[in-house]
Amino acid sequence: MIAITAMMAGCSTDIGEGIVSRFRSAEATIPAEQDGGVRKAVVRQGDASEIISALQTRPSVIISGTPYARVSHAVIASDARVAEAELRVAELRAEAAQKNWMPKIGPRVSLTSLGDLVAEMVVNQVLFDNGRKVAERDLAKADVERAAVQLVEDGNRRVFEALSLYVTAEESRDLSLHLDRAYDDMAKFEWVLQQRVQGGVSNTSDLNVLQQKLASIRARSAEAQEAEATAIAELNAMTALSLTDLRGLGGLRDDAAGEALGVLRARAEREQALAMARIERAGHLPGLAATGTVNRHGDTGAGLEVTTDSLFGLGTLAEFKAIEATKETSDRKVAEAREIADRHIASQQSKLAAYKRQAGEAKGLTAAAKQNLDMFQRQFEGGQRQVMDVVGTYETYARALETEIELKYKAARAELELARLRGALAEGGAI
C-alpha cells in the first residue's frame, strides 16, 4: 500500500492551479494565454522547458569570419564561467528533487521518562501533500531555468565588454593615425613659415601659434596611442590569445534573437515564485503520511498521521489571499520586463539610426572641407593666400574628419548596445 500511495503522491497535481510539472515526460494540459483566452498545449519530453529551448536556439548577430567573431570566440573560450558552475549546482538539485516522492528513512533516538534510550529506524512516506512534492520539483526546475538565463546573460555581457574594448582600440588607432597625418601636414606649413620668418616676410607670433598647434596635436596623438594600448591590454587579459594584430570592424546582422534576456529572466522568476507559492499554500493545508518503525529488538510498528507545517490562525485566510495574489504579481513583473526591454530597444534603435545619419552627413562635410582646402592650397601657391589662412582651412578639414571618425565609432557602439539589449551577441547553443 505504501508503494502504491507513494506513486500517487508523486504524480499528484496542485490543488486549485491545475498545473503539473513542466519537466514531466507525461503529456499534460497547461494554461497558455492567447488573444486573451486560454488554449491547450501538449508538453512533450523533448521540448518540456520553453525557456531552455529558447536559450539553446538563440542565434548570434555577429557575422562569422569578421574581427568581431574572432573577439567573441576568444573571450567565450577563456571565460571562467562561474554561471556555468551555478547552473550545474541547480541541475543537481533538480535531479535530487525528482526523487522527492520516494520514502525517506532515518534513525530516531529518544530518552524515555525512565531513563531508557530508545533507538528506532523510521520509514516515512507522504501519501497526500496537496501538491507540495510536485511544486518542489517545479521550483528546482525553475531554478535551472533561472541559472541558464544567467549563464547566457553573462556570456552576452562578456562578449559586449570585449567588443567595446576592441572598438575603443580601433577608434583610438584611427584617431592616432589621423592626428599623425595632420601633424605631418602642419609641419610642412611650419617649415614654410620658418623660412618666411627668417626672410623677414612673416611675423614670429604666427610661427609661435603654429608650433603650439603642433604640440597640441602631438599630445593628443600620444593620448590616443595610450588609450589604444590600454584597451588592447585589457582585451588580451580577457582572452587566452593575443588580439593585438587584429584590425577592422565587423558587421552585425539586423536580426532579432527572440525575447530579450530580461524577459526570459522574469519568466523564470515567475515560475520560481509560483512554485514557492504552491509550496507555501500546501504547508497551510493538512496532509497524510504513512510511518513505519523498527527498533533494535525487532519490534515493528506502522501508522498514519496527519501532517501540517503551519497551524491555522486568525491571519491564515489573509495569507491564502496573499499567496493567490502571487500569480498576478508575477505576471505583471513579466509584462513590466517586456515593456522595459521594448522601450530600451526602441530607444537604442533610434540612436543607432541617428548616428548613422550623422556619420553620413559628416562624410559629406569632410568632402566639402577637403575641396575648400585644395582651393586655398592652390591660391596659396599662386600667392593669393597667407600661410595662416591655409592653416585655418586645414584645421577645419581636420576637425571635420575627426568628427566623421567619432560618429563612425559612436554608430558601432550603438549597434553593439542594441545587440546587447536583445541578448544576441553570444550564440545560445555555443554557451
C-alpha positions as CSV (number, residue, x, y, z in Angstrom):
1,M,0.0,0.0,0.0
2,I,2.9,2.4,0.8
3,A,4.4,1.8,-2.6
4,I,1.1,2.5,-4.5
5,T,0.3,5.6,-2.5
6,A,3.9,6.9,-3.0
7,M,3.4,6.8,-6.7
8,M,0.1,8.6,-6.3
9,A,1.7,11.3,-4.2
10,G,4.5,11.8,-6.7
11,C,2.1,12.3,-9.6
12,S,-0.5,14.4,-7.8
13,T,-1.3,17.8,-9.1
14,D,-1.5,21.1,-7.3
15,I,-5.0,21.8,-5.9
16,G,-6.6,25.0,-7.3
17,E,-4.0,25.7,-10.0
18,G,-4.3,22.6,-12.2
19,I,-0.6,22.9,-13.2
20,V,1.7,19.9,-13.3
21,S,5.5,19.9,-13.5
22,R,6.7,21.5,-16.7
23,F,9.5,18.9,-17.0
24,R,7.5,15.7,-16.7
25,S,7.6,13.3,-19.6
26,A,3.9,12.6,-19.3
27,E,1.6,14.7,-21.5
28,A,-0.2,17.4,-19.6
29,T,-2.6,20.2,-20.3
30,I,-1.3,23.6,-19.2
31,P,-3.0,27.1,-19.4
32,A,-1.4,29.4,-22.0
33,E,-2.6,32.9,-22.9
34,Q,-3.5,33.6,-26.5
35,D,-5.6,36.6,-27.6
36,G,-6.8,37.0,-24.0
37,G,-8.1,33.4,-23.8
38,V,-6.9,30.0,-22.8
39,R,-5.7,27.3,-25.2
40,K,-4.5,23.8,-24.6
41,A,-0.9,22.8,-25.2
42,V,0.7,19.4,-25.1
43,V,4.1,19.3,-23.3
44,R,6.4,16.7,-24.7
45,Q,9.6,15.5,-23.1
46,G,11.8,16.9,-25.8
47,D,10.5,20.5,-25.5
48,A,9.3,20.5,-21.9
49,S,11.1,23.7,-20.9
50,E,10.2,26.6,-23.3
51,I,12.8,28.9,-21.7
52,I,15.6,26.4,-22.0
53,S,14.7,25.7,-25.7
54,A,14.6,29.5,-26.4
55,L,18.1,29.8,-24.9
56,Q,19.6,26.9,-26.7
57,T,18.3,28.1,-30.1
58,R,19.2,31.7,-29.6
59,P,21.3,32.9,-32.6
60,S,24.1,35.4,-32.7
61,V,24.0,38.5,-34.9
62,I,27.9,38.5,-35.2
63,I,28.8,37.6,-38.8
64,S,31.2,34.6,-38.9
65,G,34.8,35.3,-40.1
66,T,34.8,39.0,-39.0
67,P,37.0,40.6,-36.4
68,Y,34.0,40.7,-34.1
69,A,33.7,36.9,-34.5
70,R,37.3,36.3,-33.5
71,V,37.0,38.5,-30.4
72,S,33.8,36.8,-29.4
73,H,35.2,33.3,-29.8
74,A,38.3,34.2,-27.9
75,V,36.5,35.6,-24.9
76,I,33.9,32.8,-24.7
77,A,36.7,30.2,-24.8
78,S,38.6,31.8,-22.0
79,D,35.6,32.5,-19.7
80,A,35.8,31.4,-16.1
81,R,32.1,30.5,-16.4
82,V,31.0,31.0,-12.9
83,A,27.4,31.0,-14.0
84,E,28.0,27.6,-15.6
85,A,29.0,26.2,-12.2
86,E,25.9,27.7,-10.7
87,L,23.8,26.1,-13.4
88,R,25.4,22.7,-12.7
89,V,24.5,23.1,-9.0
90,A,20.9,23.9,-9.9
91,E,20.8,20.8,-12.2
92,L,22.0,18.5,-9.5
93,R,19.4,19.9,-7.1
94,A,16.7,19.4,-9.7
95,E,17.9,15.8,-10.2
96,A,17.6,15.2,-6.5
97,A,14.1,16.8,-6.4
98,Q,12.9,14.3,-9.0
99,K,13.1,11.7,-6.3
100,N,11.4,13.7,-3.5
101,W,8.2,11.5,-3.7
102,M,10.1,8.3,-2.6
103,P,10.1,7.1,1.0
104,K,12.6,8.6,3.5
105,I,14.4,6.5,6.1
106,G,16.4,7.5,9.1
107,P,17.1,6.9,12.8
108,R,15.1,8.2,15.7
109,V,16.6,8.3,19.1
110,S,14.7,9.3,22.3
111,L,15.1,9.2,26.0
112,T,12.1,7.8,28.0
113,S,10.9,9.1,31.4
114,L,12.6,6.0,33.0
115,G,15.9,6.9,31.6
116,D,15.9,4.3,28.9
117,L,17.5,5.1,25.5
118,V,15.2,4.1,22.7
119,A,16.6,3.8,19.1
120,E,14.3,3.2,16.1
121,M,14.6,3.2,12.4
122,V,11.8,5.2,10.9
123,V,10.4,5.0,7.3
124,N,8.2,7.9,6.3
125,Q,6.1,8.1,3.1
126,V,4.0,11.0,2.2
127,L,0.6,9.9,0.9
128,F,-1.1,13.2,0.2
129,D,0.6,16.6,0.4
130,N,-1.7,19.0,-1.6
131,G,0.8,19.1,-4.5
132,R,3.8,20.1,-2.4
133,K,6.2,17.5,-3.9
134,V,5.2,18.5,-7.4
135,A,5.7,22.1,-6.6
136,E,9.1,21.4,-5.1
137,R,10.1,19.7,-8.4
138,D,8.8,22.6,-10.3
139,L,10.8,25.0,-8.1
140,A,14.0,23.0,-8.7
141,K,13.4,23.1,-12.5
142,A,12.6,26.9,-12.4
143,D,16.0,27.3,-10.6
144,V,17.6,25.6,-13.5
145,E,15.9,27.9,-15.9
146,R,16.9,31.0,-13.9
147,A,20.6,29.7,-13.8
148,A,20.5,29.1,-17.6
149,V,19.3,32.6,-18.3
150,Q,22.0,33.9,-16.0
151,L,24.6,31.9,-18.0
152,V,23.5,33.4,-21.3
153,E,23.3,36.9,-19.8
154,D,26.9,36.5,-18.6
155,G,28.1,35.3,-22.0
156,N,26.4,38.3,-23.7
157,R,27.8,40.7,-21.2
158,R,31.3,39.3,-21.6
159,V,31.2,39.5,-25.4
160,F,29.8,43.0,-25.2
161,E,32.6,44.2,-22.9
162,A,35.3,42.6,-25.1
163,L,33.9,44.1,-28.3
164,S,33.5,47.5,-26.6
165,L,37.2,47.4,-25.7
166,Y,38.1,46.4,-29.3
167,V,36.0,49.2,-30.7
168,T,37.8,51.6,-28.3
169,A,41.1,50.4,-29.5
170,E,40.1,50.7,-33.2
171,E,38.8,54.3,-32.6
172,S,42.0,55.3,-30.8
173,R,44.1,53.8,-33.5
174,D,42.2,55.6,-36.3
175,L,42.3,58.9,-34.3
176,S,46.1,58.5,-33.7
177,L,46.7,57.8,-37.4
178,H,44.6,60.9,-38.3
179,L,46.5,63.1,-35.9
180,D,49.9,61.8,-37.1
181,R,48.9,62.7,-40.7
182,A,47.7,66.1,-39.5
183,Y,51.0,66.7,-37.7
184,D,53.0,65.9,-40.8
185,D,50.9,68.2,-42.9
186,M,51.0,71.0,-40.4
187,A,54.8,70.5,-40.0
188,K,55.1,71.4,-43.7
189,F,53.3,74.7,-43.0
190,E,55.7,75.3,-40.1
191,W,58.7,74.9,-42.4
192,V,57.3,77.3,-44.9
193,L,56.6,79.8,-42.1
194,Q,60.0,79.4,-40.6
195,Q,61.5,80.3,-44.0
196,R,59.3,83.3,-44.3
197,V,60.2,84.5,-40.7
198,Q,63.9,84.1,-41.5
199,G,63.4,86.1,-44.6
200,G,61.6,88.8,-42.7
201,V,58.3,88.3,-44.6
202,S,56.2,86.8,-41.8
203,N,55.7,87.6,-38.1
204,T,57.2,85.4,-35.4
205,S,53.9,85.3,-33.5
206,D,52.3,83.3,-36.3
207,L,55.1,80.8,-36.0
208,N,54.6,80.5,-32.3
209,V,50.9,79.9,-32.7
210,L,51.6,77.2,-35.3
211,Q,54.1,75.5,-33.1
212,Q,51.6,75.5,-30.2
213,K,49.1,73.8,-32.5
214,L,51.7,71.2,-33.5
215,A,52.4,70.5,-29.8
216,S,48.7,70.0,-29.1
217,I,48.3,67.6,-32.0
218,R,51.4,65.6,-30.8
219,A,50.0,65.4,-27.3
220,R,46.5,64.2,-28.5
221,S,48.2,61.6,-30.7
222,A,50.1,60.3,-27.7
223,E,47.0,60.2,-25.6
224,A,45.2,58.2,-28.3
225,Q,48.0,55.7,-28.6
226,E,47.9,55.2,-24.8
227,A,44.2,54.6,-24.9
228,E,44.7,52.1,-27.7
229,A,47.4,50.3,-25.7
230,T,45.2,50.2,-22.6
231,A,42.2,48.8,-24.4
232,I,44.2,46.1,-26.1
233,A,46.0,45.1,-22.9
234,E,42.6,44.8,-21.1
235,L,41.2,42.8,-24.1
236,N,44.2,40.5,-24.1
237,A,43.7,39.9,-20.4
238,M,40.2,38.6,-21.1
239,T,41.4,36.1,-23.7
240,A,43.8,33.2,-23.9
241,L,45.4,34.6,-27.1
242,S,46.7,37.9,-28.3
243,L,44.4,40.1,-30.4
244,T,47.0,42.9,-30.8
245,D,47.3,42.5,-34.6
246,L,43.5,42.3,-35.2
247,R,42.2,45.1,-37.4
248,G,38.9,46.4,-38.7
249,L,35.3,46.4,-37.5
250,G,32.8,43.5,-38.0
251,G,29.3,44.0,-39.2
252,L,26.3,42.7,-37.3
253,R,23.2,41.2,-38.8
254,D,20.0,43.1,-38.1
255,D,18.2,40.1,-36.8
256,A,16.1,39.8,-33.6
257,A,17.1,37.0,-31.3
258,G,13.6,36.4,-29.8
259,E,12.6,37.7,-26.4
260,A,15.0,39.8,-24.6
261,L,17.0,38.1,-21.9
262,G,15.4,40.3,-19.2
263,V,12.0,39.0,-20.2
264,L,13.2,35.4,-20.1
265,R,14.7,36.0,-16.6
266,A,11.4,37.5,-15.5
267,R,9.5,34.4,-16.8
268,A,11.9,32.1,-14.9
269,E,11.5,34.1,-11.8
270,R,7.7,33.9,-12.3
271,E,7.9,30.1,-12.3
272,Q,10.0,30.2,-9.1
273,A,7.5,32.5,-7.4
274,L,4.5,30.3,-8.4
275,A,6.2,27.2,-7.2
276,M,7.1,28.7,-3.9
277,A,3.6,30.0,-3.5
278,R,2.2,26.5,-4.1
279,I,4.7,25.1,-1.5
280,E,3.6,27.7,1.0
281,R,-0.1,27.0,0.3
282,A,0.4,23.3,0.8
283,G,2.1,24.0,4.1
284,H,-1.1,25.5,5.4
285,L,-3.2,22.5,4.5
286,P,-3.3,19.1,6.2
287,G,-1.5,16.2,4.6
288,L,-1.3,12.5,5.1
289,A,1.8,10.4,5.7
290,A,2.4,6.7,6.4
291,T,5.1,5.8,9.0
292,G,6.8,2.6,9.8
293,T,9.2,1.9,12.6
294,V,11.5,-0.9,13.7
295,N,13.6,-0.9,16.9
296,R,16.8,-2.8,17.9
297,H,14.7,-5.6,19.3
298,G,13.0,-6.2,16.0
299,D,9.6,-4.8,17.1
300,T,7.8,-3.0,14.3
301,G,5.0,-0.6,14.1
302,A,3.1,1.3,11.4
303,G,0.5,4.1,11.3
304,L,-0.9,7.0,9.5
305,E,-0.5,10.6,10.6
306,V,-1.9,13.9,9.6
307,T,0.8,16.4,8.9
308,T,0.9,20.2,8.5
309,D,3.6,22.8,8.6
310,S,1.5,25.6,9.9
311,L,-1.4,25.8,12.3
312,F,-4.5,27.8,11.5
313,G,-4.7,31.3,13.0
314,L,-6.7,34.5,12.6
315,G,-4.4,35.6,9.7
316,T,-4.4,32.3,7.8
317,L,-7.1,33.4,5.3
318,A,-5.2,36.6,4.6
319,E,-2.1,34.5,4.0
320,F,-4.1,32.4,1.5
321,K,-5.2,35.6,-0.4
322,A,-1.6,36.8,-0.5
323,I,-0.4,33.5,-1.9
324,E,-3.2,33.6,-4.6
325,A,-2.1,37.2,-5.5
326,T,1.4,35.9,-6.3
327,K,0.4,34.8,-9.8
328,E,-1.0,38.2,-10.7
329,T,2.1,40.0,-9.3
330,S,4.4,37.6,-11.2
331,D,2.5,38.2,-14.5
332,R,2.8,41.9,-14.0
333,K,6.5,41.7,-13.5
334,V,6.9,39.8,-16.7
335,A,4.8,42.4,-18.6
336,E,6.8,45.2,-17.0
337,A,10.1,43.5,-18.0
338,R,8.8,43.1,-21.6
339,E,7.8,46.8,-21.6
340,I,11.2,48.0,-20.3
341,A,13.1,45.8,-22.8
342,D,10.9,47.0,-25.7
343,R,11.4,50.6,-24.7
344,H,15.2,50.4,-24.4
345,I,15.5,48.6,-27.7
346,A,13.3,51.2,-29.4
347,S,15.4,54.0,-27.9
348,Q,18.6,52.3,-29.0
349,Q,17.3,51.8,-32.5
350,S,16.6,55.5,-32.8
351,K,20.1,56.3,-31.5
352,L,21.7,54.0,-34.0
353,A,19.7,55.4,-36.9
354,A,20.7,59.0,-35.8
355,Y,24.4,58.2,-35.5
356,K,24.4,56.5,-39.0
357,R,22.6,59.6,-40.4
358,Q,25.0,62.0,-38.7
359,A,28.0,59.9,-39.9
360,G,26.8,60.2,-43.5
361,E,26.4,63.9,-43.1
362,A,29.8,64.2,-41.6
363,K,31.3,62.4,-44.5
364,G,29.8,64.9,-46.9
365,L,31.0,67.8,-44.7
366,T,34.5,66.3,-44.8
367,A,34.5,66.1,-48.6
368,A,33.4,69.7,-48.8
369,A,36.1,70.8,-46.4
370,K,38.7,69.0,-48.4
371,Q,37.6,70.8,-51.6
372,N,37.9,74.1,-49.8
373,L,41.3,73.2,-48.5
374,D,42.5,72.2,-52.0
375,M,41.3,75.6,-53.3
376,F,43.1,77.5,-50.6
377,Q,46.2,75.4,-51.3
378,R,46.2,76.4,-54.9
379,Q,45.6,80.1,-54.0
380,F,48.5,80.0,-51.6
381,E,50.7,78.6,-54.2
382,G,49.6,81.3,-56.5
383,G,50.4,84.0,-53.9
384,Q,46.8,84.9,-53.2
385,R,46.7,83.5,-49.6
386,Q,48.8,83.7,-46.5
387,V,50.2,80.6,-44.7
388,M,47.9,81.1,-41.7
389,D,44.9,81.2,-44.0
390,V,45.7,77.8,-45.3
391,V,46.4,76.5,-41.8
392,G,43.0,77.7,-40.6
393,T,41.3,75.9,-43.5
394,Y,43.3,72.8,-42.9
395,E,42.2,72.8,-39.2
396,T,38.6,73.0,-40.4
397,Y,39.2,69.9,-42.6
398,A,40.9,68.0,-39.8
399,R,38.1,68.7,-37.4
400,A,35.5,67.5,-39.9
401,L,37.5,64.3,-40.5
402,E,37.8,63.8,-36.7
403,T,34.0,64.3,-36.3
404,E,33.5,61.7,-39.0
405,I,35.7,59.2,-37.1
406,E,33.9,59.9,-33.9
407,L,30.4,59.4,-35.3
408,K,31.5,56.2,-37.1
409,Y,32.5,54.6,-33.8
410,K,29.5,56.0,-32.0
411,A,27.4,54.1,-34.5
412,A,29.4,51.0,-33.9
413,R,28.9,51.2,-30.2
414,A,25.2,51.9,-30.6
415,E,25.0,48.8,-32.8
416,L,26.7,46.7,-30.1
417,E,24.5,48.1,-27.4
418,L,21.4,47.2,-29.4
419,A,22.6,43.7,-29.8
420,R,23.4,43.5,-26.1
421,L,19.9,44.7,-25.2
422,R,18.5,42.0,-27.5
423,G,20.8,39.4,-25.9
424,A,22.1,38.4,-29.4
425,L,25.9,38.8,-29.1
426,A,26.6,35.2,-28.0
427,E,25.1,32.2,-29.6
428,G,23.0,30.2,-27.1
429,G,24.0,26.8,-28.3
430,A,27.7,27.7,-28.0
431,I,27.2,28.8,-24.4
